[in-house]
């Protein structure tokens, strides 16, 4: 399987040494540009099986190679940065958009494949080998890569390393959590309220993204339960207005936001107020408003 990306961003998420989302000054973004223009490039994702032949000449897939390849005419600054990352084997984050509207989220390192001293032609890859599917404990895809219509699918929708909290999500002040049979419950029994959230790198200004959840039980009565999308800049500061939609009953609740120019990463959140209980499942972050819960099981 191989498919082409229309946009690719590579982010050094560890400039400050901790890997937090708060020092994103080293980000390179590439788009498909034709006619040999500056930064003209082509980005491809491929997934190929590794096989072993057993008795009776049967082939068994033992693992898969997940690879991101980019070739282009890059500026001197871009080539220098890419070479530095490759030489130092810097841990990077990859974010991209596919021709079919799929969203790439990946983690890994770079390998420089080809470059020519007398011109700007340059090719690099980021390859990783994995068995496929999700880790049963952490919920993270074994390839540390996802490519699907759901930008949240780097993590499976399951309980993660934190008891009763969905994999990849962070609790910010919710008093009580429960994750059972694919349903995340948030409860606040006293005055306060809180939220749980997911952050993903998506530095693509002017793109519109839609965050959706399927509410299975709404026991909120003070109009403080809502879902939201907020942009953050390279210094971890909010930028632009937060888009929110109030949760009112069961079923699909959605919120859409067009990303602002300074947006480096996106935070999606589910918030409740005091004395609220909310149950939901199957969250998605998509480029389309057509709600479709999918994961990356390849």
C-alpha positions in Angstrom: 0.0 0.0 0.0 1.2 3.5 -0.8 -0.5 6.9 -0.9 0.5 10.5 -1.4 0.4 13.4 1.0 -0.6 16.9 0.0 1.0 18.3 3.2 3.7 17.1 5.6 5.0 18.8 8.7 8.0 17.6 10.7 8.3 18.9 14.2 11.1 18.6 16.8 9.0 18.2 19.9 12.0 17.9 22.2 13.8 21.3 21.7 13.6 21.9 25.4 14.7 18.3 26.2 11.5 17.2 27.8 9.4 16.3 24.8 6.5 18.5 25.9 4.3 20.6 23.6 5.9 23.8 24.6 9.1 24.4 22.5 8.1 24.0 18.8 10.5 26.5 17.2 11.9 23.7 15.0 9.1 22.9 12.5 9.4 22.3 8.8 6.3 22.2 6.6 6.2 20.9 3.0 3.4 21.0 0.4 3.1 19.4 -3.0 4.3 22.2 -5.3 4.9 21.6 -9.0 7.1 23.1 -11.7 10.3 23.0 -9.8 9.5 25.8 -7.4 11.3 26.3 -4.1 10.3 23.6 -1.7 8.7 21.6 -4.5 8.2 18.1 -3.1 6.4 14.8 -3.1 5.5 12.9 0.0 4.5 9.3 0.1 3.4 6.8 2.9 3.9 3.2 2.2 3.2 0.0 4.2 4.8 -3.2 3.1 4.7 -6.7 4.7 7.7 -8.7 5.7 7.1 -12.3 5.0 8.6 -15.7 5.8 8.1 -18.8 3.8 7.2 -21.9 5.8 6.4 -25.5 4.8 4.4 -26.1 1.7 5.7 -22.7 0.4 3.2 -20.8 2.4 4.0 -17.2 3.2 3.4 -15.8 6.7 3.5 -12.0 7.4 5.8 -11.6 10.4 5.8 -7.7 10.5 5.3 -4.6 8.4 7.5 -1.7 7.4 5.8 1.7 7.7 7.6 4.4 5.8 7.3 8.1 5.1 9.4 9.2 2.1 9.8 12.8 0.8 11.7 14.0 -2.3 12.0 17.6 -3.3 13.9 20.7 -4.1 14.4 22.1 -0.7 16.0 25.4 0.5 19.4 25.5 2.1 17.8 26.1 5.5 15.5 23.1 5.1 18.3 20.8 4.0 20.5 21.9 6.8 17.7 21.3 9.4 16.8 17.9 7.9 20.5 16.8 7.9 20.9 17.9 11.5 17.9 15.9 12.6 19.1 12.8 10.6 22.7 13.0 11.9 21.5 13.4 15.5 18.7 10.9 15.2 16.4 13.4 16.8 13.0 12.1 17.9 10.5 13.9 15.7 6.7 14.2 15.2 5.2 13.9 11.7 1.8 15.4 10.8 0.3 15.3 7.3 -2.8 15.4 5.1 -3.5 12.8 2.4 -5.1 13.2 -1.0 -8.2 11.4 0.4 -8.5 13.6 3.4 -6.8 11.2 5.8 -4.6 12.6 8.6 -1.1 11.4 9.3 0.2 11.3 12.9 3.6 9.6 13.5 6.7 9.6 15.7 10.2 8.6 14.7 13.6 9.7 13.2 14.9 10.7 9.8 17.2 8.9 7.5 18.8 10.9 4.6 18.7 8.8 1.5 20.0 11.0 -1.3 21.3 14.5 -1.8 23.4 16.2 -4.4 26.1 18.8 -3.5 25.5 21.0 -6.6 21.8 21.4 -6.3 18.9 21.3 -3.8 17.5 17.9 -4.7 17.1 15.9 -1.5 15.3 12.7 -0.4 14.7 11.5 3.1 12.7 8.7 4.8 11.3 7.8 8.2 11.0 4.0 8.4 9.8 1.8 11.2 9.0 -1.9 11.6 6.1 -3.2 13.6 3.7 -6.1 13.9 0.7 -3.8 13.3 -2.3 -3.1 15.5 -2.4 -1.4 18.9 -0.4 -2.1 22.1 -2.9 -3.7 24.6 -1.5 -1.7 27.6 -0.7 1.8 26.3 -3.2 1.8 23.4 -0.6 3.3 21.1 -0.2 1.9 17.6 2.8 -0.4 17.5 4.3 1.5 14.5 4.0 4.8 16.3 2.1 5.9 13.2 -1.5 6.3 12.1 -3.0 7.3 8.8 -6.8 7.4 8.7 -9.7 9.9 8.4 -9.6 10.1 12.3 -6.6 12.3 13.4 -6.9 10.8 16.9 -6.2 7.3 15.8 -2.5 7.1 16.8 -4.1 5.8 20.0 -6.8 3.1 20.1 -10.1 4.0 21.8 -9.4 2.0 25.0 -8.3 2.5 28.5 -4.7 3.6 28.5 -1.8 3.6 30.9 -3.9 5.7 33.4 -6.6 3.7 35.0 -10.1 4.7 33.7 -8.8 7.3 31.2 -8.8 6.8 27.5 -5.4 6.2 25.9 -3.7 9.4 24.8 -6.0 11.7 26.8 -5.2 13.9 29.8 -7.4 14.6 32.8 -7.5 18.3 33.8 -9.6 18.5 36.9 -12.3 16.0 36.4 -13.1 14.5 39.8 -14.0 11.0 38.8 -13.4 8.9 35.7 -14.5 5.5 34.5 -13.7 3.7 31.2 -15.8 0.6 30.7 -16.8 -1.2 27.5 -15.6 1.6 25.2 -17.4 4.3 27.1 -15.6 7.2 28.9 -17.5 8.6 31.8 -16.7 12.0 33.4 -18.3 12.8 36.8 -18.0 15.9 39.0 -19.9 15.6 42.3 -18.9 18.9 43.9 -18.3 22.5 42.8 -15.7 22.9 40.2 -15.8 21.0 37.0 -13.0 20.0 34.6 -12.1 18.5 31.3 -10.2 15.8 29.5 -8.2 16.6 26.4 -6.1 15.3 23.5 -3.3 17.3 21.7 -2.2 16.7 18.2 0.3 18.5 16.0 -1.4 20.0 13.0 0.4 23.2 11.8 -1.8 23.7 8.7 -3.4 27.2 8.8 -6.8 27.7 7.1 -7.7 24.0 7.3 -11.0 23.3 9.0 -11.2 20.4 11.4 -14.2 18.9 13.1 -14.2 17.2 16.5 -17.0 14.8 17.2 -18.1 12.5 20.0 -21.0 10.1 20.5 -22.8 11.0 23.8 -24.4 7.9 25.3 -25.6 9.4 28.6 -26.0 13.1 29.4 -26.7 13.8 33.0 -25.7 17.5 32.8 -28.1 20.1 33.9 -26.3 23.4 34.1 -25.3 24.1 30.5 -21.6 23.8 31.3 -20.9 20.6 29.4 -19.3 21.2 26.0 -16.7 20.1 23.5 -14.1 22.4 22.2 -11.2 22.9 19.8 -8.4 25.3 20.7 -5.2 26.3 18.7 -1.9 26.7 20.4 1.2 28.5 19.0 4.9 27.4 19.1 5.3 28.9 22.6 2.4 26.9 24.0 0.1 29.9 24.2 -3.5 29.8 23.0 -4.0 31.6 19.6 -7.4 32.5 18.1 -10.8 32.0 19.7 -11.7 28.6 21.1 -14.5 26.9 19.2 -17.1 25.2 21.4 -20.4 23.4 21.2 -22.7 22.7 24.2 -23.6 19.1 24.8 -27.4 18.8 24.9 -28.6 15.2 25.0 -27.4 12.0 23.6 -26.1 11.3 20.1 -23.4 13.0 18.0 -22.1 16.3 19.1 -19.7 18.2 16.8 -17.6 21.4 16.7 -15.7 22.8 13.8 -12.8 25.2 13.7 -10.8 26.8 10.9 -7.2 26.9 12.1 -5.5 30.3 12.5 -2.1 31.3 11.0 -0.1 30.7 14.2 -1.6 27.3 15.0 1.1 24.7 15.7 -1.0 22.1 17.6 -4.7 21.5 18.3 -6.3 20.6 21.6 -9.7 18.9 21.6 -11.5 18.7 24.9 -14.6 17.4 26.6 -15.7 19.6 29.5 -18.2 19.2 32.3 -19.4 21.5 35.1 -20.1 20.8 38.8 -22.5 18.0 39.7 -22.4 16.8 36.1 -22.0 13.2 34.7 -21.3 12.6 31.0 -20.7 9.4 29.1 -19.3 9.4 25.5 -17.5 7.1 23.0 -15.8 7.1 19.7 -14.2 10.6 19.4 -12.9 11.7 16.0 -11.0 14.7 14.6 -11.6 14.9 10.8 -11.3 17.2 7.9 -14.9 16.3 7.0 -18.1 17.1 9.0 -19.4 13.6 8.1 -19.0 11.8 11.4 -17.3 8.4 10.9 -15.4 6.7 13.7 -12.4 4.8 12.3 -9.1 3.6 13.6 -5.8 2.5 12.1 -5.7 -1.2 12.4 -3.2 -1.9 9.6 
